[in-house]
Amino acid sequence: MEEAQPRATSYPERIGWAVETLAVEPGDRVLEIGSGPGVAASLVCERLDRGRLLVIDRSATAIERTRRRNARHVAAGRLALETVDIADFAPREERFDKAFAVNVNAFWTTRASEELARIRTALAKEGRLFLFYETPSAARARHAVAGAVDALRANGFAEPQIISRSATLVGCAARRA
């Protein structure tokens, strides 16, 4: 008897891991920072029914790619998109249960004070921020995570936790303080 082969995925491991780690609930209000081609948006929206995802990206091209990939989620009202840099993001009345970013360098290579302040304002009282990063080496991952944890603490986030899938696929999760 032939052994069943694992099912191939059509998206990078970091995206699947990120969405799995978010543990999206059907009613969650989610903010994605930096959409790329919209793969994470697809996976998040498939888990929502009465919830909603807002995707922001400074690239109009990325927003358009996400819109095309997810036309049915946009039509159903589960997905909204906005072309804006996170440092300029002005959240409206809605507050988010979860916010996340995958491979958004600002969070890993700078203190990201303005960006983290915007996210903190956008999160609900017990909202959580998840930052995911795929690095070229384990040493780079350790350095990046240490900097991100320090930045989260310095910018009003509580209980930052280091999360990882492998030595080079890492992240941080923190609660709005």
Secondary structure, 3 states (H helix, E strand, C coil): CCCCCCCCCCCCHHHHHHHHHHCCCCCCEEEEECCCCCHHHHHHHCCCCCCEEEEEECCHHHHHHHHHHCHHHHHCCCEEEEECCHHHCCCCCCCEEEEEEECCCHHHHCCCHHHHHHHHHHEEEEEEEEEEEECCCHHHHHHHHHHHHHHHHHCCEEEEEEEECCCCEEEEEEEEC
